[in-house]
């Protein structure tokens, strides 16, 4: 049965229960060294009809977001939160655990949507996963989280103007482990931490990852509540 007809079965067959090193409180269905998707070729992914499985890994940016939220639950308590380009949903799940009022997780890959729903259910929390491309929409959230989103120039150019505009009425955070296309202007560091990773996924054992607050567009008024 293909991933398109039964996404959850595909995820369960190609991942294993795991916990990210920085956030052991959250159980996730992830690719590991023993799962077939870990070393899948692009040809294999094409035959299965799926995009690269970014949802199958707990990337450093998502881990740092989740850790910061669980360590500081007051930052999200009662608030409307969006985890944008959410991947496996680790930051969204952390927000739900920390008492956010509502939590949405956005991904355009149907398998990612299924993975987020499965991971949220595994952790006993409510997360609304959406496949809508939210770029350009008027923000309906108090806080927008983005983990590791500046890995390609087209992606960065697509989302950054919207995020800066959204920062007029919402807090916007980006957690980035030193990707090449992270813009240098208009980002204010909140914290930096070394996040454990794996050489199968990265080129080193840890990634120095920084959480930033995004400044609004120059003509905008910044949100009152700070990180």
C-alpha positions in Angstrom: 0.0 0.0 0.0 1.5 3.4 -1.0 2.2 6.3 1.2 -0.5 8.3 -0.7 -3.3 5.8 0.2 -2.3 5.1 3.8 0.2 7.7 5.1 0.0 6.5 8.8 0.8 2.9 7.9 3.7 4.1 5.8 5.1 6.1 8.7 4.7 3.3 11.1 6.5 0.9 8.7 9.4 3.2 8.0 10.1 4.8 11.4 10.8 3.7 14.9 9.7 5.2 18.3 12.5 7.6 19.4 13.2 10.6 21.5 15.3 13.6 20.4 18.4 14.0 22.5 17.6 17.6 23.7 13.9 16.8 24.3 13.5 13.3 25.8 10.1 14.3 27.2 8.5 13.9 23.7 8.1 10.6 21.9 8.3 10.7 18.1 8.1 8.4 15.1 11.5 9.1 13.5 13.9 7.6 11.0 16.8 5.8 12.7 19.7 3.8 11.5 17.5 0.7 11.5 14.6 2.1 9.5 14.6 1.8 5.7 13.8 5.4 5.0 17.0 6.5 6.7 19.2 5.8 3.7 16.6 5.9 1.0 17.7 7.1 -2.4 15.9 9.8 -4.3 14.8 7.1 -6.8 13.3 5.1 -3.9 11.4 8.1 -2.7 10.1 8.8 -6.2 8.9 5.3 -6.6 7.0 5.6 -3.3 5.5 8.9 -4.4 6.8 10.9 -1.5 8.9 14.1 -1.0 12.2 14.0 1.0 11.1 12.9 4.5 12.0 16.0 6.5 9.2 15.0 8.8 11.1 11.8 9.9 13.9 13.7 11.7 14.0 16.0 14.8 16.1 18.8 13.3 18.2 21.0 15.6 16.0 24.0 15.2 12.9 22.2 16.2 14.7 20.6 19.2 15.9 24.0 20.5 12.4 25.5 20.1 10.8 22.6 22.0 13.5 22.7 24.8 13.0 26.5 25.3 9.3 26.1 25.4 9.3 23.3 27.9 11.8 25.1 30.1 9.7 28.3 29.9 6.1 27.3 29.6 4.8 30.8 30.5 6.0 32.0 27.1 3.2 30.0 25.4 0.6 29.4 28.1 -2.9 30.3 26.9 -1.6 31.6 23.6 -2.5 30.8 20.0 0.6 29.2 18.4 1.6 28.2 14.9 4.5 25.8 14.3 5.3 26.7 10.7 7.0 24.1 8.4 6.6 21.9 11.5 8.4 18.7 10.3 7.7 16.0 12.9 5.8 18.5 15.0 8.2 18.5 18.0 7.8 22.3 18.7 4.0 22.1 18.3 3.8 19.2 20.8 6.0 21.1 23.3 3.6 24.0 23.1 0.6 21.8 23.7 2.4 20.2 26.7 3.3 23.7 28.0 -0.3 24.8 28.0 -0.8 26.8 24.8 -4.4 27.8 24.2 -4.4 26.4 20.6 -1.6 24.9 18.6 -1.5 24.6 14.8 1.2 22.9 12.8 1.6 23.7 9.1 3.2 21.5 6.5 2.6 21.1 2.8 3.7 17.5 2.6 0.7 15.1 3.3 3.0 12.6 5.0 4.3 15.3 7.4 0.7 16.1 8.3 0.1 12.5 9.1 3.3 12.3 11.1 2.4 15.4 13.1 -1.0 13.9 13.9 0.5 10.6 14.9 3.2 12.2 17.1 0.7 14.4 18.8 -1.6 11.5 19.5 1.4 9.5 20.8 2.0 12.3 23.3 -1.6 12.7 24.3 -1.9 16.4 23.1 -4.1 18.3 20.8 -2.4 19.8 17.7 -4.3 20.8 14.6 -2.2 19.9 11.5 -2.9 21.8 8.3 -1.6 21.3 4.8 -2.5 24.8 3.7 0.3 27.0 2.4 -0.1 29.8 5.0 2.4 32.2 3.4 0.6 35.4 2.7 -2.3 34.8 5.0 -3.2 37.3 7.8 -1.8 36.0 11.1 -4.3 34.6 13.5 -1.7 33.6 16.1 0.1 35.2 19.0 3.3 33.3 18.3 4.8 31.8 15.2 7.6 29.2 15.5 10.0 28.3 12.7 12.6 25.6 13.2 15.4 25.3 10.6 13.6 26.8 7.7 16.4 28.7 5.9 18.1 25.7 4.3 17.4 26.8 0.7 17.4 30.2 -0.9 14.0 29.8 -2.6 12.4 28.8 0.7 13.9 31.7 2.6 12.9 34.2 -0.1 9.3 32.8 0.0 8.7 32.9 3.7 10.8 35.8 5.2 8.8 38.7 3.8 5.6 37.1 5.2 7.2 36.4 8.6 8.5 39.9 8.9 5.0 41.2 8.0 3.5 38.8 10.6 5.8 40.1 13.2 3.7 43.3 13.2 1.0 41.6 15.2 2.6 38.4 16.5 5.9 37.2 18.0 7.9 35.3 15.4 10.8 33.0 16.3 13.3 31.3 14.0 15.7 28.6 15.4 18.6 28.1 13.1 21.7 25.9 13.2 23.8 28.0 10.9 22.2 27.3 7.6 23.7 29.2 4.7 20.6 31.2 3.7 19.7 32.6 7.2 19.4 36.4 6.8 21.6 38.4 9.0 19.5 41.5 9.4 16.4 41.9 11.6 17.1 38.9 13.8 17.6 39.3 17.5 19.2 36.3 19.4 17.3 34.9 22.4 19.6 32.0 23.2 22.3 29.7 21.6 22.9 26.1 22.4 24.8 23.1 21.1 22.2 20.5 19.9 23.2 16.9 19.5 22.8 15.5 16.1 24.1 12.6 14.0 26.6 12.4 11.2 24.1 10.6 9.0 22.0 13.8 9.1 24.6 16.5 9.6 28.4 16.9 9.0 29.1 17.0 12.8 28.0 15.6 16.1 26.5 18.8 17.4 25.1 21.9 15.7 25.5 25.3 17.4 21.8 26.5 17.1 20.4 29.9 17.9 16.9 31.0 18.6 16.0 34.4 17.1 13.1 36.8 17.4 12.2 38.2 14.0 11.9 42.0 13.8 8.8 43.3 12.0 8.9 45.2 8.8 10.4 48.7 9.3 7.0 50.4 9.2 5.5 48.1 11.7 5.0 48.4 15.4 6.6 45.5 17.3 4.5 43.3 19.5 4.3 44.3 23.2 5.1 40.9 24.7 8.8 39.9 24.4 10.6 36.6 24.5 
